[in-house]
Each structure stands twice: as C-alpha cells, then as structure tokens.
C-alpha cells in the first residue's frame, strides 16, 4: 500500500504501487479510444459498409492489443522491481 510518508523516505519504492493505477488509467483510455473508433465505424458504414466493417474490426482489435500491450509494459516494470527485491534479499542473506 502507498502511504504519504513514503514520499519522504527512500526505504521503499512507490512505483510498484503507482504502476497499477497507471495501468488501469491506460486501460480506460484504450477502451474509450476503441469505443470512439467503433462509433466512427458506424458512421463510415452509412457511406461504405465494407470500409465501416473493416474499421470496426480494426478498432476492436486495436482495443484488445492496446490492453494487452499495457499489461505487458506494466508487468515488465513490476518485474524489474521484483528482481531488485530478490537481489536485496540475497544480499541481506550474505549470498554476495
């Protein structure tokens, strides 16, 4: 959990707590962008049904790939901090 006191101490990283908030923020933005693309696709369908259908499929696929990419990036950042924690535990045990 993130506490205000952690901002003034350097004993603990706050990024692992905050990265989850940024992940959900990115997911919301990607979903809103995908829904915007789907609404645009409906408008395009009135002019050209094939182009509208392709736009809808591309918007939905982009939404899914955006969520997947956000998750991969968030896990990569958390993995770096987890590696740091494990290395600190090894150092404290006297392994290095």
DSSP file (Angstrom, degrees, kcal/mol; ACC not computed):
  #  RESIDUE AA STRUCTURE BP1 BP2  ACC     N-H-->O    O-->H-N    N-H-->O    O-->H-N    TCO  KAPPA ALPHA  PHI   PSI    X-CA   Y-CA   Z-CA
    1    1 A X              0   0    0      0, 0.0     2,-0.5     0, 0.0    16,-0.1   0.000 360.0 360.0 360.0 153.4    0.0    0.0    0.0
    2    2 A X        -     0   0    0     15,-0.1     2,-0.3     3,-0.0    12,-0.1  -0.832 360.0-174.0-100.2 126.1    1.1    3.6   -0.6
    3    3 A X    >   -     0   0    0     -2,-0.5     3,-1.3     1,-0.1     4,-0.4  -0.892  33.2-124.6-118.0 150.6    1.5    6.0    2.3
    4    4 A X  G >  S+     0   0    0     -2,-0.3     3,-1.7     1,-0.3     4,-0.4   0.854 110.1  63.1 -60.4 -36.1    2.2    9.7    2.2
    5    5 A X  G >  S+     0   0    0      1,-0.3     3,-1.1     2,-0.2     4,-0.3   0.753  89.4  69.2 -61.6 -24.1    5.2    9.2    4.5
    6    6 A X  G X  S+     0   0    0     -3,-1.3     3,-0.6     1,-0.2    -1,-0.3   0.723  86.4  68.3 -67.9 -20.0    6.8    7.0    1.8
    7    7 A X  G <  S+     0   0    0     -3,-1.7    -1,-0.2    -4,-0.4    -2,-0.2   0.783 104.6  41.3 -67.9 -25.7    7.3   10.1   -0.4
    8    8 A X  G <  S+     0   0    0     -3,-1.1     2,-0.3    -4,-0.4    -1,-0.2   0.387 108.3  67.9-105.3   1.8    9.9   11.5    2.1
    9    9 A X    <   -     0   0    0     -3,-0.6     3,-0.2    -4,-0.3     0, 0.0  -0.907  60.7-155.1-121.1 151.1   11.7    8.2    2.8
   10   10 A X  S    S+     0   0    0     -2,-0.3     3,-0.1     1,-0.1    -4,-0.1   0.040  71.1  97.5-112.1  24.8   13.9    6.2    0.4
   11   11 A X  S    S+     0   0    0      1,-0.2     2,-0.4    -5,-0.1    -1,-0.1   0.713  88.3  32.1 -82.6 -21.4   13.5    2.9    2.2
   12   12 A X  S    S-     0   0    0     -3,-0.2     2,-0.3    -6,-0.2    -1,-0.2  -0.990  79.6-119.6-141.4 141.9   10.8    1.7   -0.2
   13   13 A X        -     0   0    0     -2,-0.4     4,-0.2     1,-0.1    -3,-0.0  -0.628  15.3-167.4 -80.1 138.6    9.9    2.2   -3.8
   14   14 A X  S >> S+     0   0    0     -2,-0.3     4,-1.8     1,-0.1     3,-0.6   0.590  72.0  84.3 -98.5 -13.2    6.5    3.7   -4.5
   15   15 A X  H 3> S+     0   0    0      1,-0.2     4,-2.9     2,-0.2     5,-0.2   0.884  82.9  58.0 -60.3 -41.9    6.5    2.9   -8.2
   16   16 A X  H 3> S+     0   0    0      1,-0.2     4,-0.6     2,-0.2    -1,-0.2   0.856 110.3  45.3 -58.3 -31.7    5.1   -0.6   -7.8
   17   17 A X  H <> S+     0   0    0     -3,-0.6     4,-0.6    -4,-0.2     3,-0.2   0.874 117.2  43.5 -75.4 -36.9    2.1    0.8   -6.1
   18   18 A X  H  X S+     0   0    0     -4,-1.8     4,-2.1     1,-0.2     3,-0.4   0.797  99.8  69.4 -80.3 -29.1    1.5    3.6   -8.6
   19   19 A X  H  X S+     0   0    0     -4,-2.9     4,-2.3     1,-0.3    -1,-0.2   0.831  95.2  56.3 -62.6 -31.4    2.1    1.5  -11.7
   20   20 A X  H  X S+     0   0    0     -4,-0.6     4,-2.0    -3,-0.2    -1,-0.3   0.886 106.3  50.2 -67.0 -37.5   -1.2   -0.4  -11.1
   21   21 A X  H  X S+     0   0    0     -4,-0.6     4,-2.0    -3,-0.4    -2,-0.2   0.922 111.2  48.4 -64.2 -44.1   -3.1    2.9  -11.1
   22   22 A X  H  X S+     0   0    0     -4,-2.1     4,-2.5     2,-0.2    -2,-0.2   0.868 107.8  56.2 -64.7 -35.6   -1.4    3.9  -14.4
   23   23 A X  H  X S+     0   0    0     -4,-2.3     4,-2.4     1,-0.2    -1,-0.2   0.948 109.6  44.5 -59.9 -48.6   -2.3    0.5  -15.9
   24   24 A X  H  X S+     0   0    0     -4,-2.0     4,-2.2     1,-0.2    -1,-0.2   0.850 111.4  54.1 -67.4 -32.4   -6.0    1.0  -15.1
   25   25 A X  H  X S+     0   0    0     -4,-2.0     4,-2.2     2,-0.2    -1,-0.2   0.921 110.0  46.9 -64.5 -43.6   -5.8    4.5  -16.4
   26   26 A X  H  X S+     0   0    0     -4,-2.5     4,-2.8     2,-0.2    -2,-0.2   0.894 109.9  54.0 -64.5 -40.0   -4.3    3.3  -19.7
   27   27 A X  H  X S+     0   0    0     -4,-2.4     4,-2.5     2,-0.2    -2,-0.2   0.921 109.3  47.9 -60.7 -43.9   -7.0    0.6  -19.9
   28   28 A X  H  X S+     0   0    0     -4,-2.2     4,-2.5     2,-0.2    -1,-0.2   0.918 112.8  48.4 -63.0 -43.1   -9.7    3.1  -19.6
   29   29 A X  H  X S+     0   0    0     -4,-2.2     4,-2.4     2,-0.2    -2,-0.2   0.906 112.1  49.0 -64.5 -41.4   -8.2    5.4  -22.2
   30   30 A X  H  X S+     0   0    0     -4,-2.8     4,-2.5     2,-0.2    -2,-0.2   0.906 111.7  49.1 -64.8 -41.8   -7.7    2.5  -24.6
   31   31 A X  H  X S+     0   0    0     -4,-2.5     4,-2.6     2,-0.2    -2,-0.2   0.917 111.5  48.7 -64.8 -42.9  -11.3    1.4  -24.1
   32   32 A X  H  X S+     0   0    0     -4,-2.5     4,-2.2     2,-0.2    -2,-0.2   0.903 112.3  49.1 -63.2 -40.1  -12.6    4.9  -24.7
   33   33 A X  H  X S+     0   0    0     -4,-2.4     4,-2.1     2,-0.2    -2,-0.2   0.898 111.6  49.4 -64.4 -40.2  -10.5    5.1  -27.9
   34   34 A X  H  X S+     0   0    0     -4,-2.5     4,-2.1     2,-0.2    -2,-0.2   0.896 110.9  48.9 -65.9 -40.5  -11.8    1.8  -29.1
   35   35 A X  H  X S+     0   0    0     -4,-2.6     4,-2.2     2,-0.2    -1,-0.2   0.881 109.4  53.0 -66.5 -36.7  -15.4    2.8  -28.5
   36   36 A X  H  X S+     0   0    0     -4,-2.2     4,-2.3     1,-0.2    -2,-0.2   0.905 109.0  49.9 -62.6 -41.3  -14.7    6.0  -30.3
   37   37 A X  H  X S+     0   0    0     -4,-2.1     4,-2.2     2,-0.2    -2,-0.2   0.873 109.1  51.7 -64.1 -37.5  -13.4    4.0  -33.2
   38   38 A X  H  X S+     0   0    0     -4,-2.1     4,-1.8     2,-0.2    -2,-0.2   0.884 109.5  49.1 -67.5 -38.0  -16.5    1.8  -33.2
   39   39 A X  H  X S+     0   0    0     -4,-2.2     4,-1.6     2,-0.2    -2,-0.2   0.904 111.6  49.8 -66.3 -40.4  -18.8    4.8  -33.3
   40   40 A X  H  X S+     0   0    0     -4,-2.3     4,-2.3     1,-0.2    -2,-0.2   0.890 107.3  55.3 -62.7 -39.2  -16.7    6.2  -36.2
   41   41 A X  H  X S+     0   0    0     -4,-2.2     4,-2.0     1,-0.2    -1,-0.2   0.876 104.0  53.9 -62.4 -37.5  -17.1    2.8  -37.9
   42   42 A X  H  X S+     0   0    0     -4,-1.8     4,-0.7     1,-0.2    -1,-0.2   0.892 109.3  48.6 -63.8 -38.1  -20.8    3.1  -37.6
   43   43 A X  H >X S+     0   0    0     -4,-1.6     3,-0.6     1,-0.2     4,-0.5   0.882 110.8  49.9 -67.0 -38.3  -20.7    6.4  -39.3
   44   44 A X  H >X S+     0   0    0     -4,-2.3     4,-3.1     1,-0.2     3,-1.0   0.829  99.7  66.8 -69.0 -31.5  -18.5    5.1  -42.1
   45   45 A X  H 3< S+     0   0    0     -4,-2.0    -1,-0.2     1,-0.3    -2,-0.2   0.789  92.3  60.8 -61.4 -27.2  -20.9    2.2  -42.6
   46   46 A X  H << S+     0   0    0     -4,-0.7    -1,-0.3    -3,-0.6    -2,-0.2   0.829 115.4  33.3 -69.0 -29.2  -23.5    4.6  -43.9
   47   47 A X  H << S+     0   0    0     -3,-1.0     2,-0.3    -4,-0.5    -2,-0.2   0.876 140.5   5.0 -90.4 -44.3  -21.2    5.6  -46.7
   48   48 A X     X  -     0   0    0     -4,-3.1     4,-2.5     1,-0.1    -1,-0.3  -0.868  60.1-162.5-146.0 105.1  -19.4    2.3  -47.4
   49   49 A X  H  > S+     0   0    0     -2,-0.3     4,-2.3     1,-0.2     5,-0.2   0.852  91.7  50.4 -60.0 -37.2  -20.4   -0.9  -45.5
   50   50 A X  H  > S+     0   0    0      2,-0.2     4,-2.4     1,-0.2    -1,-0.2   0.940 112.8  45.1 -69.0 -45.6  -17.2   -2.8  -46.2
   51   51 A X  H  > S+     0   0    0      1,-0.2     4,-2.4     2,-0.2    -2,-0.2   0.884 113.4  51.7 -64.6 -37.6  -14.9    0.0  -45.0
   52   52 A X  H  X S+     0   0    0     -4,-2.5     4,-2.3    -8,-0.3    -1,-0.2   0.906 109.8  48.4 -64.2 -42.0  -17.1    0.5  -42.0
   53   53 A X  H  X S+     0   0    0     -4,-2.3     4,-2.4     2,-0.2    -2,-0.2   0.907 112.6  48.4 -65.4 -41.3  -16.9   -3.2  -41.1
   54   54 A X  H  X S+     0   0    0     -4,-2.4     4,-2.6     1,-0.2    -2,-0.2   0.889 111.1  50.8 -65.6 -38.1  -13.1   -3.1  -41.5
   55   55 A X  H  X S+     0   0    0     -4,-2.4     4,-2.5     2,-0.2    -2,-0.2   0.900 110.2  49.8 -65.0 -39.7  -12.9    0.0  -39.4
   56   56 A X  H  X S+     0   0    0     -4,-2.3     4,-2.4     2,-0.2    -2,-0.2   0.927 112.7  46.2 -64.3 -45.0  -15.0   -1.7  -36.7
   57   57 A X  H  X S+     0   0    0     -4,-2.4     4,-2.7     1,-0.2     5,-0.2   0.920 113.8  48.9 -63.8 -43.2  -12.8   -4.8  -36.7
   58   58 A X  H  X S+     0   0    0     -4,-2.6     4,-2.6     2,-0.2    -2,-0.2   0.889 111.2  50.3 -64.7 -38.7   -9.6   -2.8  -36.7
   59   59 A X  H  X S+     0   0    0     -4,-2.5     4,-2.0     2,-0.2    -2,-0.2   0.919 113.0  45.3 -65.0 -43.3  -10.9   -0.6  -33.8
   60   60 A X  H  X S+     0   0    0     -4,-2.4     4,-2.2     2,-0.2    -2,-0.2   0.918 114.7  47.7 -67.0 -43.0  -11.9   -3.7  -31.7
   61   61 A X  H  X S+     0   0    0     -4,-2.7     4,-2.7     1,-0.2     5,-0.2   0.898 111.5  51.3 -64.8 -39.7   -8.6   -5.4  -32.5
   62   62 A X  H  X S+     0   0    0     -4,-2.6     4,-2.4    -5,-0.2    -1,-0.2   0.870 108.2  52.4 -63.9 -36.3   -6.7   -2.2  -31.6
   63   63 A X  H  X S+     0   0    0     -4,-2.0     4,-2.0     2,-0.2    -2,-0.2   0.934 111.9  44.9 -64.9 -45.9   -8.5   -2.0  -28.3
   64   64 A X  H  X S+     0   0    0     -4,-2.2     4,-2.3     1,-0.2    -2,-0.2   0.915 115.1  47.4 -65.1 -42.3   -7.6   -5.6  -27.4
   65   65 A X  H  X S+     0   0    0     -4,-2.7     4,-2.8     2,-0.2    -1,-0.2   0.866 109.8  54.1 -67.9 -34.8   -4.0   -5.1  -28.5
   66   66 A X  H  X S+     0   0    0     -4,-2.4     4,-2.3    -5,-0.2    -1,-0.2   0.911 110.1  46.2 -63.7 -42.5   -3.7   -1.9  -26.5
   67   67 A X  H  X S+     0   0    0     -4,-2.0     4,-2.0     2,-0.2    -2,-0.2   0.916 114.2  48.5 -65.6 -42.8   -4.9   -3.5  -23.3
   68   68 A X  H  X S+     0   0    0     -4,-2.3     4,-2.2     2,-0.2    -2,-0.2   0.916 112.1  48.5 -63.3 -43.8   -2.5   -6.4  -23.9
   69   69 A X  H  X S+     0   0    0     -4,-2.8     4,-2.4     1,-0.2     5,-0.2   0.897 109.8  52.3 -64.3 -40.5    0.4   -4.1  -24.6
   70   70 A X  H  X S+     0   0    0     -4,-2.3     4,-2.4     1,-0.2    -1,-0.2   0.899 110.3  49.0 -62.1 -39.8   -0.4   -2.0  -21.5
   71   71 A X  H  X S+     0   0    0     -4,-2.0     4,-2.6     2,-0.2    -2,-0.2   0.909 110.4  50.0 -66.2 -41.8   -0.4   -5.2  -19.4
   72   72 A X  H  X S+     0   0    0     -4,-2.2     4,-2.2     2,-0.2    -2,-0.2   0.922 112.4  47.0 -63.7 -43.9    2.9   -6.3  -20.8
   73   73 A X  H  X S+     0   0    0     -4,-2.4     4,-2.2     2,-0.2    -2,-0.2   0.921 112.9  49.2 -64.4 -43.6    4.6   -3.0  -20.1
   74   74 A X  H  X S+     0   0    0     -4,-2.4     4,-2.4     1,-0.2    -2,-0.2   0.914 112.1  48.2 -63.1 -42.5    3.2   -2.8  -16.6
   75   75 A X  H  X S+     0   0    0     -4,-2.6     4,-2.3     2,-0.2    -1,-0.2   0.869 109.3  53.8 -66.7 -35.4    4.4   -6.4  -15.8
   76   76 A X  H  X S+     0   0    0     -4,-2.2     4,-1.7     2,-0.2    -2,-0.2   0.928 110.1  46.6 -63.7 -43.7    7.8   -5.6  -17.2
   77   77 A X  H  X S+     0   0    0     -4,-2.2     4,-1.5     1,-0.2    -2,-0.2   0.929 114.2  47.3 -64.4 -44.1    8.2   -2.6  -14.9
   78   78 A X  H  X S+     0   0    0     -4,-2.4     4,-2.3     1,-0.2    -1,-0.2   0.851 107.4  58.0 -64.9 -33.3    7.0   -4.6  -11.9
   79   79 A X  H  X S+     0   0    0     -4,-2.3     4,-2.5     1,-0.2    -1,-0.2   0.889 102.3  53.9 -64.3 -38.5    9.4   -7.4  -12.9
   80   80 A X  H  X S+     0   0    0     -4,-1.7     4,-1.8     1,-0.2    -1,-0.2   0.916 111.0  45.5 -62.2 -42.6   12.3   -5.0  -12.7
   81   81 A X  H  X S+     0   0    0     -4,-1.5     4,-2.1     2,-0.2    -1,-0.2   0.867 111.1  53.1 -69.0 -35.1   11.3   -4.0   -9.1
   82   82 A X  H  X S+     0   0    0     -4,-2.3     4,-2.3     2,-0.2    -2,-0.2   0.903 107.4  51.4 -66.0 -40.4   10.7   -7.7   -8.2
   83   83 A X  H  X S+     0   0    0     -4,-2.5     4,-2.6     1,-0.2    -1,-0.2   0.914 108.8  51.9 -60.8 -42.1   14.2   -8.6   -9.4
   84   84 A X  H  X S+     0   0    0     -4,-1.8     4,-2.2     1,-0.2    -2,-0.2   0.909 109.0  50.0 -61.1 -42.3   15.6   -5.7   -7.2
   85   85 A X  H  X S+     0   0    0     -4,-2.1     4,-2.1     2,-0.2    -1,-0.2   0.911 111.6  48.0 -62.8 -42.3   13.8   -7.1   -4.2
   86   86 A X  H  X S+     0   0    0     -4,-2.3     4,-2.2     1,-0.2    -2,-0.2   0.893 111.0  50.3 -68.0 -38.7   15.1  -10.6   -4.7
   87   87 A X  H  X S+     0   0    0     -4,-2.6     4,-2.4     2,-0.2    -1,-0.2   0.886 109.9  51.2 -65.6 -37.1   18.6   -9.3   -5.2
   88   88 A X  H  X S+     0   0    0     -4,-2.2     4,-2.4     2,-0.2    -2,-0.2   0.888 109.1  51.0 -65.4 -38.6   18.3   -7.3   -2.0
   89   89 A X  H  X S+     0   0    0     -4,-2.1     4,-1.6     2,-0.2    -2,-0.2   0.901 110.7  48.4 -65.4 -40.0   17.1  -10.4   -0.1
   90   90 A X  H  X>S+     0   0    0     -4,-2.2     5,-2.3     2,-0.2     4,-0.7   0.916 112.1  49.3 -64.7 -41.9   20.1  -12.4   -1.5
   91   91 A X  H ><5S+     0   0    0     -4,-2.4     3,-0.9     1,-0.2     5,-0.3   0.906 110.3  50.5 -63.8 -41.3   22.5   -9.6   -0.4
   92   92 A X  H 3<5S+     0   0    0     -4,-2.4    -1,-0.2     1,-0.3    -2,-0.2   0.796 105.5  57.0 -68.9 -28.1   20.9   -9.5    3.1
   93   93 A X  H 3<5S-     0   0    0     -4,-1.6    -1,-0.3    -5,-0.2    -2,-0.2   0.663 119.5-110.8 -74.9 -15.1   21.3  -13.2    3.5
   94   94 A X  T <<5S+     0   0    0     -3,-0.9    -3,-0.2    -4,-0.7    -2,-0.1   0.656  78.4 131.9  94.2  17.6   25.0  -12.9    2.9
   95   95 A X      <       0   0    0     -5,-2.3    -4,-0.2     1,-0.2    -5,-0.1   0.693 360.0 360.0 -76.4 -18.2   25.0  -14.6   -0.5
   96   96 A X              0   0    0     -6,-0.4    -1,-0.2    -5,-0.3    -5,-0.1   0.368 360.0 360.0-125.3 360.0   27.1  -11.8   -2.2
